[in-house]
Amino acid sequence: MSITGGIIIYVNLWMIIFFMVLPFGITNQIDSPDYQKGTDPGAPVESRMKKKILITTLIATVIFSLILVVDQLDLFNIRKILF
């Protein structure tokens, strides 16, 4: 795997995991006791973005490390399977 290919795989993996982690722990304003009129009822009270970015980075790094090990040890090679 080249450096460019590794970066592309990591960024794509990070974005997919980020969108999976994003909805966890969200409390809508309509569900909170401090609901103010004039705000969007579906907007989150507190987004906790730093925590979600950290969790996403940790998960993506672990999964990317597994992918890198599999690639470096040549445990899965699609060219050997197909041809």
Backbone as a chain_set.jsonl record, in Angstrom:
{"seq": "MSITGGIIIYVNLWMIIFFMVLPFGITNQIDSPDYQKGTDPGAPVESRMKKKILITTLIATVIFSLILVVDQLDLFNIRKILF", "coords": {"N": [[0.849, -1.161, 0.0], [0.61, 2.148, -0.902], [1.689, 5.406, 0.308], [-0.107, 7.422, -0.359], [-2.387, 5.902, -0.991], [-2.853, 4.764, 1.527], [-3.477, 7.05, 3.039], [-5.834, 7.872, 1.755], [-7.51, 5.661, 2.249], [-7.578, 5.766, 5.066], [-8.796, 8.294, 5.568], [-11.301, 7.969, 4.325], [-12.297, 5.828, 5.849], [-12.322, 7.066, 8.361], [-14.261, 9.076, 7.981], [-16.592, 7.557, 7.473], [-16.874, 6.173, 9.916], [-17.136, 8.373, 11.598], [-19.635, 9.455, 10.84], [-21.172, 7.374, 11.72], [-20.807, 7.443, 14.49], [-21.713, 9.931, 15.178], [-24.618, 10.322, 15.809], [-24.898, 9.252, 18.409], [-25.689, 9.695, 21.837], [-27.134, 12.054, 21.681], [-29.28, 14.626, 22.71], [-32.285, 16.049, 22.026], [-33.476, 19.457, 21.74], [-36.177, 19.779, 22.237], [-36.731, 17.712, 23.937], [-35.397, 18.389, 26.213], [-35.441, 19.964, 29.465], [-34.931, 22.679, 29.388], [-35.994, 23.954, 27.149], [-36.202, 26.42, 24.679], [-38.324, 28.773, 23.181], [-38.481, 29.407, 19.684], [-36.179, 28.207, 18.824], [-34.743, 25.504, 16.935], [-36.47, 22.534, 17.343], [-35.334, 20.045, 16.936], [-32.641, 20.353, 17.175], [-29.484, 19.581, 18.669], [-28.869, 19.617, 22.223], [-26.359, 19.572, 23.445], [-23.504, 18.959, 21.649], [-21.06, 17.58, 21.934], [-18.689, 17.343, 20.344], [-15.837, 17.178, 20.416], [-15.346, 14.87, 21.927], [-16.576, 12.947, 20.302], [-15.041, 13.155, 17.975], [-12.575, 12.297, 18.963], [-13.19, 9.633, 19.737], [-13.893, 8.612, 17.219], [-11.433, 8.87, 15.879], [-9.831, 7.111, 17.352], [-11.124, 4.606, 16.901], [-10.979, 4.456, 14.09], [-8.215, 4.422, 13.738], [-7.487, 1.987, 14.94], [-8.864, 0.121, 13.294], [-7.719, 0.775, 10.812], [-5.086, 0.088, 11.357], [-5.31, -2.706, 11.559], [-6.046, -3.273, 8.909], [-3.727, -2.414, 7.621], [-1.812, -4.204, 8.669], [-2.785, -6.636, 7.665], [-2.424, -6.111, 4.965], [0.38, -5.711, 4.798], [1.398, -8.177, 5.652], [0.46, -9.713, 3.668], [-1.856, -11.281, 3.817], [-4.328, -11.29, 2.648], [-4.91, -11.253, -0.608], [-6.264, -10.087, -3.393], [-5.575, -10.476, -6.028], [-4.278, -12.932, -6.063], [-6.351, -14.612, -5.416], [-8.267, -14.347, -7.473], [-6.875, -14.886, -9.881]], "CA": [[0.0, 0.0, 0.0], [1.396, 3.375, -0.955], [1.322, 6.411, 1.312], [-1.33, 8.072, -0.834], [-3.476, 4.941, -0.817], [-3.118, 4.658, 2.957], [-4.171, 8.267, 3.473], [-7.196, 7.839, 1.21], [-8.258, 4.649, 2.999], [-7.791, 6.247, 6.44], [-9.767, 9.396, 5.559], [-12.619, 7.393, 4.046], [-12.684, 5.061, 7.031], [-12.61, 8.025, 9.42], [-15.542, 9.739, 7.695], [-17.671, 6.582, 7.656], [-17.034, 5.943, 11.354], [-17.623, 9.621, 12.196], [-21.075, 9.556, 10.625], [-21.815, 6.349, 12.539], [-20.698, 7.838, 15.89], [-22.34, 11.242, 15.353], [-25.917, 10.412, 16.484], [-24.929, 8.7, 19.764], [-25.658, 10.617, 22.956], [-27.771, 13.325, 21.342], [-30.55, 14.979, 23.334], [-32.897, 17.153, 21.299], [-33.913, 20.566, 22.582], [-37.584, 19.586, 22.622], [-36.749, 16.744, 25.029], [-34.72, 18.926, 27.397], [-36.307, 20.847, 30.266], [-34.592, 24.077, 29.129], [-36.385, 24.273, 25.768], [-36.517, 27.827, 24.456], [-39.121, 29.022, 21.978], [-37.749, 30.041, 18.595], [-35.052, 27.385, 18.388], [-35.143, 24.281, 16.249], [-36.683, 21.493, 18.353], [-34.506, 18.876, 16.676], [-31.227, 20.68, 17.368], [-28.956, 18.979, 19.902], [-28.584, 20.508, 23.347], [-24.899, 19.59, 23.54], [-23.077, 18.029, 20.599], [-19.892, 16.802, 22.396], [-17.927, 17.037, 19.134], [-14.459, 16.774, 20.724], [-15.391, 13.471, 22.361], [-16.914, 12.123, 19.139], [-13.873, 13.151, 17.09], [-11.571, 11.437, 19.607], [-13.651, 8.243, 19.609], [-13.781, 8.264, 15.803], [-10.015, 8.72, 15.554], [-9.337, 5.87, 17.965], [-11.697, 3.451, 16.196], [-10.426, 4.433, 12.73], [-6.804, 4.04, 13.823], [-7.425, 0.545, 15.208], [-9.284, -0.606, 12.089], [-6.702, 0.993, 9.782], [-3.916, -0.719, 11.727], [-5.605, -4.082, 11.15], [-5.973, -3.315, 7.445], [-2.317, -2.28, 7.256], [-1.135, -5.46, 9.0], [-3.228, -7.629, 6.69], [-1.789, -5.779, 3.69], [1.824, -5.91, 4.873], [1.68, -9.606, 5.756], [-0.096, -10.314, 2.453], [-2.804, -12.316, 4.227], [-5.461, -11.249, 1.727], [-4.491, -10.656, -1.867], [-7.334, -10.353, -4.349], [-4.98, -10.935, -7.292], [-3.992, -14.363, -5.924], [-7.613, -15.33, -5.345], [-8.964, -14.331, -8.749], [-6.116, -15.376, -11.034]], "C": [[0.904, 1.236, 0.0], [0.917, 4.357, 0.112], [0.019, 7.102, 0.91], [-2.539, 7.16, -0.658], [-3.855, 4.777, 0.648], [-3.868, 5.867, 3.497], [-5.614, 8.265, 3.001], [-8.056, 6.837, 1.977], [-8.571, 5.142, 4.41], [-8.852, 7.345, 6.476], [-11.174, 8.869, 5.282], [-13.149, 6.607, 5.242], [-13.076, 5.993, 8.176], [-13.977, 8.682, 9.206], [-16.724, 8.788, 7.902], [-17.937, 6.358, 9.146], [-17.574, 7.191, 12.04], [-19.135, 9.755, 12.024], [-21.84, 8.465, 11.375], [-21.837, 6.75, 14.017], [-21.514, 9.104, 16.174], [-23.685, 11.231, 16.081], [-25.954, 9.893, 17.923], [-24.869, 9.81, 20.813], [-26.305, 11.964, 22.696], [-29.086, 13.466, 22.102], [-31.099, 16.186, 22.581], [-33.366, 18.231, 22.259], [-35.349, 20.389, 23.054], [-37.699, 18.629, 23.803], [-36.114, 17.28, 26.309], [-35.658, 19.851, 28.171], [-36.06, 22.328, 30.001], [-34.959, 24.507, 27.709], [-36.799, 25.732, 25.655], [-37.298, 27.974, 23.163], [-38.251, 29.734, 20.944], [-36.53, 29.274, 18.135], [-35.583, 26.129, 17.724], [-35.305, 23.173, 17.279], [-35.811, 20.257, 18.146], [-33.025, 19.117, 16.871], [-30.719, 20.058, 18.672], [-28.69, 20.025, 20.974], [-27.074, 20.682, 23.468], [-24.359, 18.546, 22.574], [-21.911, 17.131, 21.008], [-18.995, 16.387, 21.228], [-16.5, 16.585, 19.431], [-14.401, 15.299, 21.123], [-15.663, 12.547, 21.174], [-15.761, 12.055, 18.149], [-12.779, 12.251, 17.662], [-11.945, 9.962, 19.476], [-13.509, 7.766, 18.169], [-12.33, 8.024, 15.418], [-9.45, 7.429, 16.129], [-9.84, 4.633, 17.212], [-11.091, 3.33, 14.803], [-8.964, 3.998, 12.739], [-6.656, 2.545, 14.078], [-7.789, -0.253, 13.952], [-8.257, -0.446, 10.978], [-5.442, 0.193, 10.085], [-4.113, -2.182, 11.341], [-5.514, -4.246, 9.639], [-4.517, -3.261, 6.99], [-1.542, -3.565, 7.539], [-1.506, -6.553, 8.004], [-2.564, -7.381, 5.341], [-0.293, -6.076, 3.72], [2.207, -7.387, 4.962], [1.143, -10.398, 4.577], [-1.034, -11.477, 2.787], [-4.006, -12.395, 3.29], [-5.009, -10.523, 0.477], [-5.517, -11.043, -2.927], [-6.791, -10.872, -5.678], [-4.677, -12.441, -7.253], [-5.281, -15.173, -5.914], [-8.265, -15.441, -6.714], [-8.192, -14.995, -9.888], [-5.241, -16.536, -10.669]], "O": [[1.835, 1.345, 0.798], [-0.127, 4.159, 0.734], [-0.851, 7.335, 1.749], [-3.599, 7.61, -0.222], [-5.036, 4.664, 0.979], [-4.781, 5.73, 4.311], [-6.519, 8.617, 3.758], [-9.202, 7.133, 2.316], [-9.686, 4.965, 4.9], [-9.727, 7.318, 7.342], [-12.132, 9.282, 5.936], [-14.323, 6.72, 5.595], [-14.053, 5.736, 8.881], [-14.755, 8.824, 10.149], [-17.75, 9.189, 8.452], [-19.088, 6.354, 9.583], [-18.381, 7.088, 12.963], [-19.835, 10.128, 12.965], [-23.033, 8.618, 11.636], [-22.791, 6.428, 14.725], [-21.956, 9.312, 17.304], [-23.886, 12.095, 16.934], [-26.963, 10.081, 18.602], [-24.086, 10.751, 20.686], [-26.045, 12.923, 23.423], [-29.9, 12.543, 22.134], [-30.447, 17.228, 22.51], [-33.62, 17.968, 23.434], [-35.695, 20.809, 24.158], [-38.647, 18.715, 24.584], [-36.278, 16.687, 27.375], [-36.564, 20.45, 27.591], [-36.897, 23.158, 30.354], [-34.277, 25.356, 27.133], [-37.628, 26.22, 26.422], [-36.956, 27.355, 22.156], [-37.4, 30.555, 21.286], [-35.903, 29.654, 17.146], [-36.734, 25.741, 17.929], [-34.366, 22.893, 18.024], [-35.578, 19.502, 19.09], [-32.227, 18.188, 16.748], [-31.446, 20.017, 19.665], [-28.334, 21.166, 20.677], [-26.575, 21.802, 23.58], [-24.716, 17.372, 22.669], [-21.782, 16.025, 20.483], [-18.59, 15.229, 21.129], [-15.997, 15.687, 18.756], [-13.504, 14.571, 20.697], [-15.05, 11.486, 21.056], [-15.527, 11.009, 17.545], [-12.127, 11.521, 16.915], [-11.098, 9.136, 19.139], [-13.058, 6.648, 17.923], [-12.032, 7.068, 14.701], [-8.68, 6.734, 15.467], [-9.064, 3.722, 16.923], [-10.729, 2.234, 14.376], [-8.525, 3.281, 11.839], [-5.786, 1.903, 13.489], [-7.089, -1.201, 13.594], [-7.949, -1.408, 10.274], [-4.8, -0.323, 9.17], [-3.185, -2.825, 10.851], [-4.972, -5.236, 9.146], [-4.123, -3.984, 6.075], [-0.704, -3.971, 6.734], [-0.644, -7.307, 7.553], [-2.183, -8.327, 4.651], [0.245, -6.635, 2.764], [3.226, -7.799, 4.409], [1.343, -11.61, 4.492], [-1.01, -12.518, 2.13], [-4.627, -13.45, 3.157], [-4.755, -9.319, 0.504], [-5.614, -12.211, -3.305], [-7.472, -11.624, -6.376], [-4.8, -13.136, -8.261], [-5.29, -16.317, -6.368], [-8.761, -16.506, -7.081], [-8.799, -15.604, -10.77], [-4.534, -17.069, -11.524]]}, "num_chains": 1, "name": "protein.A"}
